[in-house]
Amino acid sequence: MKIKDNTQYILIKFLDYLKEGIIVVDSEKNIEFVNSYARKFFSCDEPEGKHFSEVVKNHYLYSIISYEDKRDKKVEMEIDEKKFLVNIYYIEDKKIIHLQDITPFEVYKQAKKDFVSNVSHELKTPISVLKSVMETLETETDPQITKKFIQMAQKRINQMDNLVQDLLILAKLESKEEKIQKSPVKLHSLVESIFEDLRHLTVEKSIKLNNLVPTDFNIIVDEQKFLIALKNLIENAIKYNKSYGIVKVYSHREGSNDTIVIEDSGIGIPKEAIPLIFERFYRVDKSRSRNIGGTGLGLSIVKHIIEAHKGKVWVESTYGVGSKFYIKLNREVT
């Protein structure tokens, strides 16, 4: 496209900065203008002046540009595993093609669908059990059986309550409503308090808890929120451990970075599952997780809390041997 004046030059520069594709085609289907983003859809670096049939790489895009009628159009298409919304406008004898990458919106829409589906699925089982329990209690007269069914109902109510509480925490973290208010926290004392809260879980399998954090090791965190994340990781290390296993928590400092490690001698995580374990509702072993009361949201909550601290969390694991969860925090990041 020939630049006629300074205004047109500024407009072209603006279009080149867009993260959306702009293509201008004349009445003879010759390409007059392609912005920087849209050049990826052509087989050469300089498609201007060429007939679009010579240089368009994508067959679907070729068919869209070939439309002969003068009505504006809006279509969706896939290019290189991405989804695009393509708008076609007519200005005098020119055809303007606008390509907008809507992949993130599609991913978000799918995530919402999956989320509703997962929550519904998680609530369906305890609700079904509660309905059966109530129906049984209406006619049951034996006190021992009644007690057993009441305990069963209480377990399912607790399961639903845990799910709702985790959903509320996750919703606040994702919406950025919860502000991170950092202060120095003694990590050794924090780990000890979590150990005391969870010690009852260690009895059945005789699991040993070992706090190796130095007593003077301070971290800069939002204590309340960091406690939730650390407790989730330690609780998992206990629940998914073997009989006579061990859970160790230790830390080290390199420059401005503090690293905290939660290590267990448990069942470990299969290699293929490691990239997915921080996703909402993902479970390595669904039946085992439900039996021990997991909601499937704990590690997602951990990830959101650590990322809200501008930190990182990751795992190294050998299936059948154990896992190490790492938290890295930068003391200088506000």
Disulfide bonds with the S-S distance in Angstrom:
none
